[in-house]
Amino acid sequence: MPKKLQTQSSIALSQSTNDMKGAGVKILRKKYRDPQHLHPVVNTIISVLLGILAIMCIFPFFYVIIISFTSEESIVRNGFQLFPKDWSIDAYHYLWGMKAQFFRSYGVTIFITIVGTIISVFMITFYAYAISRPQFKYRRFFTFLAFFTMLFSGGLVPTYIVVTQFLGLKNTIWALILPLAMNAFYIIIMRTFFLKSVSESILESARIDGASEWRIFFQIIFPLSLPGIATIALFSTLGYWNDWFTALLYIDEPNLVPLQSLLMKIEANLEFMRQNMDVAIMQSSLFDTIPQESAKMAMVVIATLPIAVSYPFFQKYFISGLTIGGVKE
Amino acid sequence: MKKRLMLLLAFVLTIGTILSACSGKENATSNKEGKDGQPYEIKWYTIGTPQKDTAKVFEEVNKYLKEEINATVKMTQIDWGDWAQKSQVMINSGEPFDIIFTNGTEYVQNSQKGAFFAIDELLNKEGKELKEAIDPSLLEGIKIDGKIYGVPTNKEAARQTVYTFNKRLVDKYNFDISKVQSLEDLEPMLKVIKENEPSITPMATFKAYLPFDYVFNNEMPFAFAIDGDREHVINQFESDLAMQTYKTMHNYYKAGYLKEDAATSKDSWPMDVENWFVRMGDSQPYADALWSRAAKYEVVSVPAEEPTTFNDSVSGSIQAISATSKNPEKAMEFLNLLNTDPYLRNLVDKGIEGVHYEKNEDGTIKDLPARIERYNLPTYSLGNHFILNLYENDPKDKWEKFKEFNEAAKPAPTLGFHFNSDPVRSELASITNISKEFYPALATGSVDPEEYLPKYNKKLEEAGIDKVLKEIQKQFDEWKSKQK
């Protein structure tokens, strides 16, 4: 439904701008200036500036792709080069060799991202909705409780103790999902959002019509608050996709390691090797299995590409989600 | 406001009680394990990339252990790069486990903190054979305040710094490397290489070596002389040797024998890329053969010093029993077996015969592909080397040579002395920062020592080096008087 609505409205919007332009040209040929029209010089300057900025953003990734196709020998001898002497696909060949672990990690990452985002969105909105309603007697206390954790946190070791010893989550997939599911900051954002965007009178009318609390939440609050929910959903998706630290702490099993953590492990292993050359040389057969510079870059390419490619498509939904509610009262 | 505070207080108290109740219960239930005839499961954390066949090998291990000591072992490997952070969190959180790999300063700090179990008594009972098997200087060197907190790996106990040369180039230009004794002796060779081999960097980046016994490490200005006055701590950067060595290094740097970014470079100069002529390294018996195998071309070394037993060379690899272990005796029994029983030691290290390795008629072994791909464990971290099977291309007298090497080594002045840095923590922090700034530039010859060495020493003085030296001397004297 919202999708259809959106396309209709965008068509309507573009038509109306066309009309306006046409009218402007006809009636006020010389005096009227399109407010969005820039002086050509200013336009060029801004375009160039923005172009440079865009290149600065894209260039590192482009460089990573080049390095991933450079032969290892060339990297060691000449360092990173924009136009390497020897090209090679050894790095990708190498990654293909560890495909079992790679696909496994991919699967783990996708699973925790999807399940984690769903869980986290529900937990956060439930909490935030409850503390946003004036009828809830202990809302001040629970607001303070959430707020308190933003100022003071237990620190690494107590968190570790809770997760591993009291909850017994070590080496389970839940250790990757639950610690990130609640976020005090998002709760406060959502609370404010509920307070502002959902007026009490709508809820009252729903209650008069005999809707239960669940029904009110899912059929009235949820659709009305989609922009806010889309925002925190986006944040937690990114949070789960990029998370490597929880896996470092709680996961020993290779088949539960998410993708970003796998990348970090390889990076950290290389760093360890650099600092402990004596061990590295004595145990050379061990470190033969650690990929070198180009393979590392190839991994970055493969880990980032799907997100980079699919993001523009998803972005459409996020933006439309953010604007749908924005216009409505 | 008051009401809210009360609520919060009540909440905190409730959580507190729940938590303590939980942990209490856990202790009570798990204490029983292993004492009513059921095999006790030993939890063992060690370093290295987790391997695919670990479960398979440890099935065999457990079969054997159940018969021998009525225990099973659950070994978990933590990846190299994750190790430091993860092991520290595990130890700080008081997680219950039995055995953990540790080394160097990590070992010293955790022992001083009380994270490890002092095993002196266990070594006289459960670990009797172990104590006999291990080189006494290793056990002596890892004593903290007179107590032993872990089982060191029985391997080379000493360290010897060597200059390693690329043999192809040595042969090509007919260099006589046997006469090399100091940094200065390298000069004529470096010159020839620089002029004739444009694709070779004459010196792989290294920091000029000063032969001292360091209280912390070679970039901190606290050291004991190995020859001469072994009783007094000095700032080695004030010695004539430092000035002379760094001057030579600076000349080499100016002549272009080192890469220009030497002071800041993180390049590890991997052996398998043949772009260097001379480098520095720590040696052990038959190191050249090992290095040549890793490099896939010949290298040859000459010693830069006599082998010496240092604190960090004996604490390079230790298996410690955790203070949270519920059955330290069983853990010790296992470590005892691991270090004295050739069958168990080889099984844990090399995997299952016929699957991961093959035995030749003369008793030597050969890795099968499965060992490299599916069960590749770091030998150095696990235990006694001298009961390991030899590979077919190993020299027959490999372990004898190791023993000779250990016996020939002389102990460093501070062997067994571990400085407690608590009283001078703030001075040390600023000295560390100053050293990080000056040391790499000086030791790689990137700056002129005539100018920078005095500057360095002056800054150290301002940071309170004298106070630290005094404190070290005080603790050292106390330790020394207890030794006799």
Interface residues (C-beta under 8 A of the other chain):
Chain A: E73 V76 R77 R140 F141 F144 L145 F148 L156 V157 P158 Y160 I161 T164 Q165 F166 L248 L249 D252 E253 P254 M264 K265 I266 E267 A268 N269 L270 E271 F272 M273 R274 M277 D278 V279 A280 I281 M282 Q283 S284 S285 L286 D288 T289 I290
Chain B: R4 L7 L8 F11 L19 C22 S23 E26 G48 T49 P50 K52 T76 Q77 I78 D79 W80 G81 D82 W83 Q85 K86 V89 M90 N92 S93 G94 E95 S199 K266 S268 P270 M271 V273 N275 G281 D282 Q284 L290 W291 R293 A294 I372 N376 P378 T379 Y380
